Amino acid sequence: MTSADSSPSPALSPAPAGRNFGLLTAAAIITSLGSNGALIAAAFAVLESGGDSGDVGLVAAARTAPLVLFLLIGGAVADRLPRHRVMVAANTLNCVSQAVFAWLVLTGGAELWQMMLLTALCGTGQAFFGPAAEGMLMSSVTGDQAARAFAFFRMSMHGAAIGGAALGGAMIAAMDPGWVLAVDAAAFAVAGVLRAFLNVSHIPARAPGGGLLADLREGWQEVVGRPWLWAVVLQFSVVVAVVGAAEAVYGPLVARDELGGARPWGFALAAFGVGTLGGALLMMRWKPRRLLLAGTLCVFPLALPSAGLAIPLPVAGLCTVMFVTGVAIEVFGVSWMTALHQEIPEEKLSRVAAYDWFGSVAMVPLATAAAGPVETLVGRSEALWGCAALIVLVTAGVLLVPDVRNLTRRSTVKEAGVPARPLESADTEGAVGGLG
């Protein structure tokens, strides 16, 4: 879509954006298929090597710790260097670490410290990859097509995650978990090759900065200078932690004690996955004018699973609640990505994404670790009602921020490195833009 005064220009050509978006989506699907199966395989590899549930937790923590430690640095690096090179380097690290992990498991020589080290390397790669990937994705689409593109990308990722978990489970049932890890290593290799072909000629070269710390300060100033941004980041530091505790700790316990075992909880999680696909489909067509108001209102349903587990609801009711939650979180997710794409300068996208990610994951280890003691102190049902209440309270608090209620979708064309400018014709509100 062009305005009346537009003229052919390499910077405004849709070709790089369309090609980049296709490569990014294809690569993300491939790695998501491999990684979701590998998460299951890693747990079974620990158990088959003689470990217990505590050892599984240590390996999982080894992945999360470097993610928290290096996320902000990863965001600064991704805004300083060409993002596709950061992504390829991270994919290479993940490929090598998973290949070594697979070899150790297949040869029967994997020890706990080795598995923790290799998993930590994967987490480190993700800390550098994530902000670079988000910045690259946002710079690959124009303003009029962004919302639909983000919805399509998220739908593809969720579908691949569901398929990857199912495929990984089937492979583990039929063969050694080491082979699933080997498939994940191969997926990272293929994805890295695809990402090496990303076209970054439409992104302006980075001006020399004042160093890594200066870049981090600049990213922080970008966050704290926008009330809608820091308010939602703070909100989700609580929401993600509470949801993580409810679904990772209390959910399986309720399923075991009240619902008849693990299978009902698996059905509930599957319903959530189907809901995310439905939500992404919805957001490919619906373009709410007040982006963050619509998104934030859809955070309230995230309290429903905790409340449903506290009652507890029968399996059918719990699945319904999880489906609704999946739809709601996609409305928020697409609205949030569209707001960032619209409001944040291209050269700061990765740093802002890193602060956003950091806010979301920083409190998760604390919340999951505290879940057991809180249950002992007040009871499981009371703890779950507390989780639901916290989500409602912090979300209501965010709605008190005027910018959250009033931030409006703009009818603009925004290319990477080109300031957004109003369209001179064609009302795009509610329109469905192309993907390239």
BAZADREN-59501 format. One record per residue: residue in one letter; x, y, z of N, C-alpha, C in turn. Coordinates in pm, whole numbers, padded with zeros to 5 digits, always signed. Example, Ala and Ser with C-alpha at 12.3 -4.5 7.8 and 13.67 -1.06 7.14 Angstrom:
A+01319-00569+00780+01230-00450+00780+01320-00330+00780
S+01285-00225+00708+01367-00106+00714+01290+00003+00787
***
This chain:
M+00086-00118+00000+00000+00000+00000+00089+00122+00000
T+00060+00222-00087+00142+00342-00099+00054+00464-00091
S+00113+00575-00060+00042+00703-00061+00065+00772-00192
A-00006+00884-00211-00003+00949-00341+00133+01004-00376
D+00212+01041-00276+00342+01103-00305+00456+01003-00300
S+00427+00875-00291+00535+00778-00283+00599+00759-00418
S+00725+00726-00418+00799+00698-00539+00884+00578-00516
P+00921+00506-00624+00999+00385-00605+01128+00413-00530
S+01157+00333-00433+01278+00350-00352+01316+00216-00295
P+01446+00181-00293+01485+00054-00233+01441+00041-00090
A+01440+00153-00016+01401+00146+00125+01254+00113+00144
L+01170+00149+00042+01027+00127+00054+00982+00004-00022
S+01074-00067-00082+01036-00186-00157+00984-00293-00065
P+00868-00356-00097+00814-00459-00009+00886-00591-00021
A+00973-00605-00123+01036-00735-00146+01120-00783-00029
P+01212-00701+00026+01291-00752+00138+01205-00793+00257
A+01099-00713+00286+01015-00745+00400+00944-00878+00379
G+00886-00898+00260+00815-01022+00235+00906-01143+00240
R+01023-01133+00180+01118-01243+00179+01169-01272+00320
N+01203-01166+00393+01252-01186+00529+01147-01249+00618
F+01022-01203+00606+00917-01259+00689+00899-01408+00660
G+00905-01445+00534+00892-01587+00499+01006-01670+00556
L+01129-01619+00545+01244-01693+00600+01236-01703+00752
L+01199-01594+00817+01189-01595+00963+01082-01693+01011
T+00969-01695+00942+00860-01785+00982+00899-01930+00960
A+00958-01960+00842+00999-02098+00814+01102-02146+00915
A+01201-02062+00944+01305-02101+01039+01248-02120+01179
A+01154-02033+01219+01094-02044+01352+01012-02172+01365
I+00941-02209+01261+00863-02334+01263+00956-02453+01281
I+01067-02454+01208+01161-02566+01214+01220-02580+01354
T+01266-02467+01411+01327-02476+01544+01224-02506+01652
S+01101-02457+01634+00997-02485+01733+00960-02632+01733
L+00952-02691+01615+00926-02835+01606+01033-02915+01681
G+01159-02877+01661+01268-02950+01727+01278-02923+01876
S+01264-02795+01915+01290-02758+02054+01183-02809+02150
N+01057-02809+02106+00951-02856+02196+00961-03006+02221
G+01006-03082+02123+01033-03222+02147+01156-03243+02233
A+01256-03155+02213+01381-03168+02288+01361-03141+02437
L+01269-03051+02472+01244-03025+02614+01196-03152+02684
I+01110-03228+02618+01063-03355+02674+01178-03455+02678
A+01255-03459+02569+01365-03556+02559+01470-03532+02667
A+01499-03404+02698+01599-03374+02799+01557-03428+02936
A+01428-03412+02969+01379-03463+03097+01391-03615+03104
F+01354-03683+02996+01363-03829+02995+01509-03875+02993
A+01597-03798+02930+01739-03833+02930+01794-03829+03071
V+01753-03731+03149+01797-03722+03289+01746-03843+03368
L+01618-03876+03351+01559-03987+03426+01622-04121+03386
E+01646-04140+03255+01703-04267+03209+01850-04282+03247
S+01915-04170+03283+02055-04178+03327+02063-04206+03477
G+01948-04224+03541+01946-04253+03683+01908-04136+03771
G+01873-04022+03711+01836-03905+03789+01694-03913+03841
D+01661-03819+03929+01526-03813+03984+01462-03680+03947
S+01345-03651+04005+01274-03529+03970+01355-03404+04008
G+01433-03413+04117+01519-03301+04154+01624-03273+04049
D+01680-03378+03990+01780-03360+03884+01717-03299+03759
V+01592-03340+03729+01521-03280+03616+01505-03130+03640
G+01471-03093+03764+01457-02952+03798+01587-02876+03785
L+01698-02940+03821+01829-02873+03808+01863-02845+03662
V+01833-02941+03577+01861-02923+03434+01772-02812+03378
A+01645-02810+03419+01555-02704+03373+01603-02567+03422
A+01648-02560+03548+01698-02434+03603+01825-02390+03531
A+01905-02485+03487+02029-02451+03416+01999-02382+03283
R+01882-02409+03226+01842-02340+03102+01793-02199+03133
T+01720-02183+03243+01658-02055+03274+01758-01953+03327
A+01853-01996+03409+01945-01902+03474+02022-01816+03375
P+02089-01874+03273+02161-01787+03179+02068-01700+03095
L+01944-01747+03075+01848-01665+03003+01823-01535+03077
V+01805-01544+03208+01785-01425+03290+01912-01340+03295
L+02028-01405+03307+02154-01332+03323+02194-01254+03199
F+02170-01313+03081+02226-01255+02958+02125-01186+02868
L+01995-01185+02904+01894-01127+02816+01923-00981+02782
L+01952-00900+02884+01972-00758+02858+02096-00734+02773
I+02201-00811+02799+02322-00800+02716+02290-00842+02573
G+02211-00949+02560+02172-00995+02427+02096-00889+02350
G+02008-00815+02419+01935-00708+02352+02026-00597+02304
A+02122-00559+02387+02216-00453+02347+02303-00497+02230
V+02349-00622+02234+02431-00673+02124+02351-00678+01994
A+02224-00717+02002+02142-00728+01882+02112-00593+01818
D+02111-00486+01898+02093-00352+01841+02225-00290+01797
R+02337-00354+01833+02469-00301+01797+02523-00371+01672
L+02501-00501+01660+02549-00580+01546+02434-00613+01453
P+02462-00653+01329+02354-00700+01242+02278-00815+01307
R+02146-00800+01319+02068-00895+01397+02074-01036+01340
H+02079-01048+01209+02079-01184+01152+02207-01258+01187
R+02317-01185+01204+02442-01251+01243+02435-01300+01388
V+02373-01221+01474+02354-01265+01613+02267-01390+01616
M+02162-01392+01535+02073-01507+01530+02144-01632+01481
V+02224-01618+01376+02297-01733+01322+02400-01784+01423
A+02470-01692+01490+02567-01734+01591+02499-01809+01705
A+02382-01760+01749+02309-01829+01856+02261-01966+01810
N+02213-01975+01687+02171-02104+01632+02287-02202+01625
T+02405-02152+01591+02523-02238+01585+02558-02293+01722
L+02554-02205+01824+02580-02249+01961+02479-02355+02003
N+02351-02332+01975+02248-02429+02012+02264-02560+01937
C+02301-02553+01810+02321-02674+01731+02434-02759+01789
V+02547-02696+01819+02662-02770+01870+02632-02828+02008
S+02571-02749+02096+02544-02798+02232+02444-02913+02230
Q+02340-02904+02146+02242-03012+02139+02301-03136+02073
A+02391-03116+01976+02455-03231+01912+02543-03308+02012
V+02616-03233+02095+02699-03298+02197+02611-03367+02301
F+02502-03302+02341+02407-03360+02436+02352-03492+02379
A+02313-03490+02252+02259-03610+02188+02363-03722+02186
W+02486-03687+02153+02591-03789+02145+02616-03852+02282
L+02620-03771+02386+02642-03823+02521+02527-03916+02563
V+02404-03878+02532+02290-03962+02568+02291-04093+02489
L+02319-04085+02361+02317-04205+02277+02428-04302+02313
T+02540-04250+02360+02651-04337+02398+02645-04381+02544
G+02545-04330+02617+02527-04370+02756+02624-04307+02852
G+02691-04199+02813+02792-04139+02900+02752-04006+02959
A+02623-03969+02950+02581-03837+02997+02575-03834+03149
E+02648-03738+03208+02642-03715+03352+02564-03587+03379
L+02516-03573+03503+02429-03461+03535+02496-03328+03508
W+02621-03311+03547+02687-03183+03529+02704-03150+03381
Q+02726-03254+03299+02737-03230+03155+02604-03184+03096
M+02496-03249+03139+02365-03211+03088+02328-03070+03132
M+02364-03035+03255+02337-02900+03302+02418-02796+03223
L+02544-02826+03197+02629-02733+03122+02578-02713+02980
L+02543-02822+02913+02496-02812+02775+02361-02741+02768
T+02275-02768+02865+02147-02698+02868+02166-02550+02896
A+02264-02517+02982+02295-02376+03009+02343-02305+02882
L+02420-02375+02800+02464-02316+02673+02345-02287+02583
C+02246-02377+02584+02124-02353+02507+02052-02228+02558
G+02042-02213+02690+01979-02095+02746+02054-01968+02712
T+02186-01976+02710+02267-01860+02672+02240-01821+02528
G+02235-01920+02440+02204-01893+02299+02068-01827+02285
Q+01970-01874+02362+01836-01817+02355+01834-01672+02404
A+01917-01641+02504+01923-01505+02557+01970-01406+02451
F+02060-01447+02364+02107-01360+02257+02016-01367+02134
F+01960-01485+02111+01875-01503+01993+01742-01429+02006
G+01676-01440+02122+01541-01389+02136+01526-01241+02103
P+01602-01151+02166+01587-01008+02132+01622-00978+01986
A+01725-01045+01933+01760-01023+01792+01646-01068+01701
A+01587-01183+01731+01480-01235+01648+01357-01145+01652
E+01323-01094+01772+01205-01009+01781+01228-00878+01706
G+01347-00820+01721+01377-00699+01646+01375-00722+01497
M+01428-00836+01452+01430-00867+01309+01290-00889+01257
L+01207-00958+01333+01069-00982+01290+00994-00850+01276
M+01008-00762+01374+00934-00636+01368+00981-00546+01255
S+01108-00558+01217+01159-00475+01107+01134-00539+00971
S+01069-00656+00968+01047-00725+00841+00909-00699+00782
V+00824-00624+00854+00689-00600+00804+00657-00451+00811
T+00565-00407+00728+00523-00268+00727+00407-00248+00822
G+00380-00122+00856+00279-00091+00954+00141-00144+00920
D+00100-00133+00793-00034-00174+00756-00051-00325+00757
Q+00058-00400+00748+00047-00545+00745+00094-00611+00875
A+00141-00529+00971+00209-00584+01088+00120-00674+01172
A-00001-00626+01204-00086-00703+01295-00117-00841+01238
R-00153-00847+01111-00186-00976+01051-00061-01064+01043
A+00052-01003+01011+00176-01080+01003+00214-01139+01138
F+00205-01058+01244+00239-01108+01377+00145-01220+01418
A+00015-01205+01386-00082-01310+01419-00049-01439+01345
F-00014-01427+01217+00022-01545+01139+00147-01612+01194
F+00246-01529+01230+00371-01583+01285+00344-01658+01415
R+00265-01598+01504+00235-01662+01632+00154-01790+01612
M+00061-01787+01518-00017-01906+01489+00074-02018+01440
S+00168-01986+01354+00262-02086+01304+00347-02143+01417
M+00392-02055+01506+00474-02100+01619+00395-02192+01712
H+00273-02154+01742+00192-02237+01833+00162-02372+01770
G+00130-02372+01640+00105-02499+01573+00228-02588+01574
A+00345-02528+01550+00469-02606+01551+00501-02656+01691
A+00470-02575+01795+00495-02618+01932+00410-02740+01968
I+00283-02735+01930+00194-02850+01956+00243-02973+01880
G+00275-02953+01753+00324-03066+01672+00457-03118+01721
G+00546-03027+01763+00677-03070+01811+00668-03151+01938
A+00581-03108+02031+00565-03183+02155+00507-03321+02127
A+00407-03328+02037+00347-03458+02003+00448-03548+01933
L+00523-03492+01838+00622-03570+01765+00733-03617+01858
G+00778-03526+01946+00884-03563+02039+00840-03675+02132
G+00716-03665+02182+00666-03771+02269+00658-03904+02198
A+00613-03903+02072+00604-04027+01995+00742-04085+01968
M+00839-03999+01937+00975-04047+01909+01039-04106+02034
I+01015-04042+02148+01073-04093+02273+01014-04229+02307
A+00884-04246+02277+00820-04375+02303+00877-04485+02214
A+00928-04446+02097+00974-04546+02000+01125-04565+01998
M+01200-04465+02048+01346-04472+02038+01411-04395+02151
D+01543-04396+02153+01620-04328+02256+01597-04177+02249
P+01581-04109+02364+01562-03963+02361+01679-03889+02297
G+01796-03953+02291+01909-03889+02225+01882-03856+02080
W+01800-03938+02013+01768-03911+01873+01681-03786+01859
V+01596-03761+01956+01515-03638+01953+01605-03517+01970
L+01705-03527+02057+01802-03418+02073+01883-03397+01945
A+01914-03507+01877+01988-03496+01750+01904-03425+01644
V+01774-03456+01641+01683-03388+01548+01679-03238+01578
D+01678-03204+01707+01678-03063+01746+01805-02993+01699
A+01919-03060+01713+02045-03002+01665+02038-02978+01515
A+01984-03075+01440+01971-03058+01295+01876-02944+01261
A+01769-02929+01340+01674-02819+01316+01742-02684+01333
F+01827-02671+01436+01900-02545+01455+01994-02519+01337
A+02055-02624+01284+02145-02606+01170+02070-02556+01048
V+01956-02618+01018+01876-02577+00903+01826-02433+00921
A+01775-02402+01041+01724-02268+01067+01835-02163+01056
G+01954-02197+01104+02066-02104+01094+02101-02073+00950
V+02096-02174+00864+02123-02152+00721+02018-02059+00661
L+01890-02082+00693+01784-01995+00642+01803-01852+00688
R+01837-01834+00815+01852-01699+00869+01975-01629+00814
A+02072-01704+00766+02191-01643+00705+02156-01570+00576
F+02042-01606+00514+02001-01545+00387+01907-01426+00407
L+01886-01382+00531+01803-01265+00555+01864-01142+00490
N+01782-01059+00431+01826-00937+00363+01814-00820+00460
V+01926-00761+00497+01923-00649+00591+01964-00518+00525
S+01960-00513+00392+02002-00391+00322+01908-00275+00347
H+01782-00304+00386+01686-00197+00411+01695-00142+00552
I+01783-00200+00635+01801-00152+00773+01924-00063+00779
P+01912+00061+00825+02027+00152+00828+02139+00096+00916
A+02262+00127+00876+02377+00086+00956+02371+00153+01092
R+02414+00081+01196+02412+00135+01331+02520+00242+01347
A+02483+00355+01404+02582+00458+01434+02667+00413+01552
P+02796+00449+01553+02880+00409+01667+02821+00460+01797
G+02816+00374+01896+02758+00410+02025+02864+00433+02130
G+02818+00450+02253+02911+00480+02361+02949+00359+02442
G+02925+00240+02391+02959+00120+02464+02835+00045+02508
L+02858-00077+02558+02748-00165+02593+02662-00107+02705
L+02726-00052+02807+02650+00004+02919+02566+00123+02873
A+02621+00203+02784+02545+00317+02731+02424+00268+02653
D+02442+00160+02576+02330+00103+02502+02221+00052+02596
L+02263-00013+02707+02166-00062+02803+02091+00053+02870
R+02162+00160+02902+02096+00277+02961+01997+00339+02864
E+02034+00344+02738+01944+00402+02637+01817+00318+02622
G+01834+00185+02625+01717+00098+02620+01629+00115+02742
W+01692+00128+02861+01617+00148+02984+01539+00280+02980
Q+01603+00386+02929+01534+00514+02918+01415+00505+02823
E+01427+00425+02719+01316+00405+02627+01198+00339+02698
V+01229+00246+02788+01122+00175+02861+01057+00268+02964
V+01138+00329+03051+01081+00407+03161+01020+00538+03111
G+01056+00580+02992+00998+00702+02937+00860+00683+02877
R+00811+00560+02872+00680+00531+02815+00596+00460+02921
P+00504+00530+02986+00428+00468+03095+00356+00340+03054
W+00301+00336+02933+00231+00215+02890+00325+00096+02883
L+00452+00122+02849+00548+00014+02832+00593-00042+02966
W+00637+00044+03056+00686-00011+03184+00571-00065+03268
A+00452-00009+03252+00338-00060+03329+00305-00204+03288
V+00303-00230+03159+00271-00366+03112+00384-00462+03143
V+00509-00417+03134+00622-00505+03170+00613-00544+03317
L+00585-00448+03404+00568-00480+03546+00449-00573+03568
Q+00340-00546+03499+00222-00632+03510+00257-00777+03478
F+00328-00798+03368+00355-00934+03325+00466-01000+03405
S+00546-00922+03475+00642-00986+03566+00567-01061+03675
V+00451-01009+03715+00368-01077+03813+00281-01184+03748
V+00217-01149+03636+00123-01241+03571+00193-01369+03527
V+00307-01356+03460+00377-01475+03411+00425-01562+03526
A+00475-01498+03632+00522-01574+03748+00407-01650+03813
V+00294-01583+03831+00179-01646+03897+00122-01758+03810
V+00107-01733+03682+00057-01837+03591+00154-01955+03589
G+00285-01926+03589+00383-02034+03591+00371-02121+03714
A+00353-02058+03830+00339-02136+03953+00211-02219+03951
A+00100-02158+03905-00028-02228+03904-00026-02347+03808
E+00030-02327+03690+00020-02431+03587+00134-02532+03593
A+00252-02490+03640+00364-02583+03646+00367-02663+03776
V+00315-02605+03883+00322-02671+04014+00185-02722+04058
Y+00089-02632+04070-00042-02671+04124-00126-02752+04026
G-00118-02719+03897-00200-02789+03799-00181-02939+03800
P-00057-02988+03788-00036-03134+03793-00081-03197+03924
L-00065-03124+04036-00106-03178+04165-00258-03191+04174
V-00330-03090+04128-00476-03097+04127-00523-03210+04035
A-00458-03222+03920-00496-03329+03828-00476-03466+03892
R-00365-03482+03963-00337-03611+04029-00436-03640+04141
D-00467-03539+04221-00546-03563+04342-00696-03551+04321
E-00739-03471+04221-00882-03441+04207-00943-03484+04074
L-00861-03495+03970-00918-03515+03837-00889-03653+03778
G-00810-03733+03848-00789-03869+03800-00656-03896+03734
G-00561-03803+03742-00429-03831+03688-00380-03728+03588
A-00272-03762+03520-00205-03668+03432-00282-03642+03303
R-00358-03741+03256-00424-03726+03127-00518-03606+03122
P-00605-03583+03223-00692-03465+03218-00614-03334+03208
W-00502-03326+03278-00420-03204+03270-00361-03190+03130
G-00325-03301+03068-00278-03296+02930-00386-03245+02837
F-00510-03289+02858-00622-03240+02777-00638-03088+02795
A-00626-03042+02920-00641-02899+02947-00532-02818+02877
L-00409-02865+02882-00300-02794+02815-00319-02795+02664
A-00370-02907+02611-00398-02914+02468-00508-02814+02430
A-00609-02800+02515-00715-02703+02489-00660-02561+02486
F-00565-02533+02575-00500-02401+02573-00428-02380+02439
G-00356-02483+02393-00287-02471+02266-00382-02446+02151
V-00495-02516+02149-00595-02493+02044-00650-02351+02055
G-00668-02301+02178-00715-02165+02197-00619-02061+02141
T-00489-02084+02158-00392-01989+02103-00400-01985+01950
L-00424-02100+01889-00441-02101+01743-00565-02024+01703
G-00674-02044+01778-00797-01970+01750-00780-01821+01769
G-00709-01782+01874-00684-01641+01899-00601-01577+01789
A-00501-01650+01741-00418-01597+01632-00500-01581+01505
L-00587-01678+01476-00676-01665+01360-00766-01543+01373
L-00820-01522+01492-00905-01405+01517-00828-01276+01489
M-00703-01268+01536-00626-01145+01524-00573-01122+01383
M-00583-01223+01296-00549-01199+01156-00656-01115+01087
R-00774-01104+01149-00882-01026+01088-00927-00908+01173
W-00914-00921+01306-00963-00814+01393-00848-00719+01426
K-00872-00590+01405-00773-00488+01438-00833-00388+01535
P-00827-00417+01665-00885-00323+01761-00818-00187+01753
R-00898-00081+01756-00843+00053+01742-00755+00090+01862
R-00806+00061+01983-00726+00087+02104-00652-00041+02140
L-00529-00047+02093-00449-00169+02098-00436-00224+02240
L-00383-00143+02328-00350-00193+02462-00473-00208+02549
L-00577-00129+02526-00700-00148+02602-00759-00285+02572
A-00769-00318+02443-00821-00450+02406-00732-00561+02460
G-00600-00544+02445-00508-00647+02492-00513-00666+02641
T-00516-00555+02716-00514-00564+02863-00643-00624+02916
L-00756-00588+02858-00882-00649+02900-00879-00801+02883
C-00802-00847+02785-00792-00992+02760-00690-01060+02851
V-00627-00985+02941-00541-01047+03041-00623-01098+03160
F-00738-01035+03185-00822-01080+03297-00855-01230+03290
P-00887-01286+03171-00917-01430+03167-00802-01521+03209
L-00679-01468+03217-00568-01551+03263-00584-01592+03409
A-00675-01527+03480-00704-01567+03618-00795-01690+03623
L-00861-01723+03512-00960-01831+03514-00900-01970+03541
P-00784-02006+03481-00731-02139+03512-00701-02159+03661
S-00645-02057+03726-00617-02070+03870-00747-02089+03948
A-00849-02011+03912-00978-02025+03980-01040-02161+03950
G-01027-02206+03825-01082-02336+03789-01015-02450+03863
L-00884-02438+03885-00812-02540+03961-00845-02532+04110
A-00875-02412+04160-00908-02396+04302-01041-02461+04336
I-01135-02466+04242-01270-02516+04275-01274-02664+04314
P-01216-02762+04240-01173-02759+04101-01288-02790+04006
L-01281-02736+03885-01379-02765+03782-01362-02908+03731
P-01468-02969+03679-01451-03096+03609-01366-03077+03484
V-01323-03187+03425-01228-03180+03314-01282-03096+03199
A-01410-03115+03163-01467-03040+03051-01466-02890+03081
G-01500-02852+03203-01498-02711+03240-01358-02653+03239
L-01262-02731+03288-01123-02683+03289-01071-02666+03147
C-01105-02759+03059-01062-02747+02919-01123-02622+02854
T-01249-02595+02885-01313-02475+02830-01243-02349+02878
V-01212-02345+03006-01141-02230+03064-01005-02213+02997
M-00933-02321+02978-00800-02313+02917-00809-02268+02772
F-00912-02312+02700-00931-02268+02562-00954-02117+02557
V-01043-02068+02642-01070-01924+02646-00944-01846+02680
T-00865-01898+02772-00740-01832+02810-00644-01826+02692
G-00636-01934+02615-00549-01936+02498-00589-01831+02397
V-00720-01817+02370-00768-01713+02278-00730-01575+02332
A-00755-01552+02461-00733-01421+02520-00586-01379+02515
I-00496-01472+02545-00355-01435+02549-00303-01401+02410
E-00363-01458+02307-00322-01422+02171-00369-01283+02133
V-00488-01244+02179-00533-01108+02155-00435-01010+02218
F-00394-01038+02342-00294-00951+02404-00163-00956+02327
G-00115-01076+02296+00017-01090+02236+00030-01016+02105
V-00068-01030+02016-00061-00962+01887-00075-00811+01907
S-00165-00769+01995-00181-00625+02021-00052-00566+02077
W+00015-00639+02165+00139-00591+02226+00250-00579+02121
M+00266-00680+02039+00369-00674+01935+00341-00560+01838
T+00214-00538+01804+00179-00430+01713+00209-00294+01776
A+00182-00280+01906+00213-00154+01974+00363-00128+01976
L+00443-00229+02006+00589-00212+02004+00637-00173+01865
H+00586-00243+01764+00625-00216+01626+00591-00072+01587
Q+00476-00023+01634+00430+00110+01598+00506+00220+01672
E+00538+00197+01799+00585+00305+01885+00737+00309+01908
I+00806+00196+01895+00948+00191+01932+01035+00212+01809
P+01134+00301+01814+01225+00319+01701+01295+00188+01664
E+01315+00166+01535+01370+00039+01487+01504+00006+01551
E+01589+00107+01571+01724+00082+01621+01725+00045+01770
K+01609+00053+01837+01602+00018+01979+01512-00102+02006
L+01461-00165+01902+01363-00273+01919+01418-00389+02002
S+01540-00430+01974+01593-00548+02044+01620-00519+02191
R+01665-00398+02222+01688-00366+02364+01556-00360+02440
V+01455-00299+02380+01324-00295+02446+01268-00435+02461
A+01283-00519+02357+01237-00658+02366+01308-00732+02478
A+01437-00703+02498+01512-00771+02603+01459-00731+02742
Y+01432-00602+02762+01374-00561+02891+01236-00623+02911
D+01160-00633+02804+01028-00695+02810+01040-00842+02851
W+01128-00916+02784+01150-01057+02817+01200-01073+02960
F+01294-00987+02997+01352-00996+03132+01243-00980+03238
G+01156-00880+03216+01047-00861+03310+00957-00982+03320
S+00938-01052+03208+00848-01166+03207+00906-01290+03274
V+01038-01308+03268+01096-01433+03319+01165-01419+03453
A+01194-01295+03495+01279-01277+03613+01219-01336+03740
M+01086-01328+03756+01023-01372+03880+00972-01516+03873
V+00984-01580+03757+00931-01716+03744+01001-01814+03836
P+01136-01817+03842+01200-01912+03934+01159-01891+04079
L+01145-01764+04121+01105-01735+04258+00963-01785+04284
A+00872-01762+04190+00733-01802+04208+00717-01953+04213
T+00786-02023+04125+00773-02169+04125+00839-02229+04249
A+00949-02168+04294+01014-02218+04416+00927-02193+04539
A+00852-02082+04539+00770-02047+04655+00636-02118+04656
A+00598-02179+04544+00465-02240+04534+00443-02348+04640
G+00541-02433+04661+00528-02540+04760+00514-02487+04901
P+00605-02400+04948+00590-02344+05083+00459-02268+05103
V+00413-02195+05001+00286-02122+05014+00170-02219+05030
E+00174-02328+04954+00068-02430+04967+00067-02487+05109
T+00184-02515+05162+00193-02568+05298+00139-02468+05400
L+00166-02340+05375+00128-02236+05471-00022-02207+05470
V-00083-02194+05351-00222-02149+05345-00317-02252+05285
G-00263-02357+05220-00347-02455+05154-00347-02434+05004
R-00367-02542+04928-00357-02534+04782-00469-02448+04722
S-00592-02472+04765-00704-02396+04709-00688-02246+04736
E-00648-02211+04857-00629-02071+04892-00515-02010+04810
A-00409-02088+04788-00297-02037+04706-00342-02010+04563
L-00425-02098+04510-00474-02079+04373-00567-01959+04364
W-00655-01940+04462-00739-01820+04462-00653-01695+04473
G-00544-01704+04547-00452-01592+04556-00387-01560+04422
C-00352-01665+04347-00296-01644+04212-00396-01570+04124
A-00521-01615+04126-00625-01551+04044-00643-01405+04085
A-00645-01379+04215-00665-01243+04264-00550-01151+04224
L-00427-01201+04230-00313-01119+04190-00322-01078+04043
I-00361-01171+03957-00373-01138+03815-00477-01030+03794
V-00592-01041+03861-00698-00942+03847-00651-00806+03900
L-00584-00804+04014-00543-00678+04075-00440-00603+03991
V-00335-00675+03945-00232-00604+03869-00285-00559+03733
T-00377-00636+03675-00433-00598+03545-00525-00477+03561
A-00605-00475+03667-00687-00358+03694-00600-00235+03719
G-00486-00255+03786-00395-00145+03811-00339-00086+03683
V-00307-00171+03586-00253-00123+03459-00356-00039+03384
L-00483-00073+03397-00588+00005+03330-00601+00147+03385
L-00540+00174+03500-00540+00310+03555-00441+00401+03482
V-00351+00343+03404-00253+00422+03329-00321+00477+03203
P-00332+00609+03187-00404+00665+03072-00352+00616+02937
D-00219+00605+02922-00164+00563+02793-00205+00422+02756
V-00226+00336+02854-00272+00200+02825-00413+00204+02768
R-00497+00289+02823-00636+00298+02776-00646+00370+02643
N-00553+00462+02614-00572+00554+02502-00482+00530+02383
L-00379+00443+02395-00290+00421+02281-00371+00368+02163
T-00362+00435+02050-00448+00407+01935-00367+00357+01817
R-00422+00261+01748-00360+00213+01624-00357+00328+01523
R-00243+00349+01464-00230+00454+01363-00232+00393+01225
S-00294+00462+01130-00292+00420+00990-00165+00476+00929
T-00060+00394+00932+00071+00440+00888+00138+00336+00803
V+00238+00379+00731+00331+00288+00667+00464+00306+00736
K+00516+00199+00797+00643+00208+00868+00736+00100+00815
E+00840+00141+00750+00941+00048+00702+01062+00056+00794
A+01143-00049+00794+01264-00049+00875+01351+00068+00835
G+01386+00151+00933+01474+00263+00908+01405+00383+00849
V+01272+00376+00823+01199+00488+00764+01093+00532+00863
P+01088+00660+00904+00989+00702+01002+00848+00675+00952
A+00760+00637+01044+00621+00614+01008+00558+00745+00963
R+00474+00740+00858+00408+00860+00809+00263+00826+00776
P+00172+00922+00790+00032+00892+00767+00005+00859+00621
L-00091+00771+00599-00139+00746+00464-00226+00862+00420
E-00219+00896+00294-00299+01006+00244-00431+00958+00184
S-00451+00829+00175-00576+00778+00123-00600+00642+00181
A-00723+00594+00173-00763+00460+00212-00762+00442+00363
D-00878+00430+00419-00892+00400+00561-00858+00255+00582
T-00750+00228+00658-00706+00089+00676-00762+00025+00801
E-00840+00095+00881-00893+00036+01004-00983-00081+00970
G-00946-00198+01023-01025-00317+00998-00986-00390+00872
A-00895-00333+00792-00853-00401+00671-00758-00512+00703
V-00746-00606+00612-00654-00718+00629-00539-00698+00532
G-00421-00664+00585-00308-00639+00499-00243-00767+00452
G-00160-00755+00349-00087-00872+00300+00033-00902+00385
L+00097-01013+00355+00215-01055+00431+00342-01026+00354
G+00340-00951+00253+00461-00919+00179+00426-00869+00045
***
